[in-house]
């Protein structure tokens, strides 16, 4: 799981926009999610993406999927123009 996803979840939880288990990090570990840190290469790629999507978290996820050859889990149709492999939610 991308560090960007955990960061976004944490922000939305703090704003009261998302209910998340208090032991989220434990649940991720229990369910064997592997962490994907944000690298300088990911950040550079995210900044260089075409402006199909303006959400910085989603742009980071797209860049990570591209750089790491990963499948992105999303229901957001604005991701499709980037050409990354998507598994729709």
Order of alpha helices (4+ residues) and beta strands (2+ residues): alpha-alpha-alpha-alpha-beta-beta
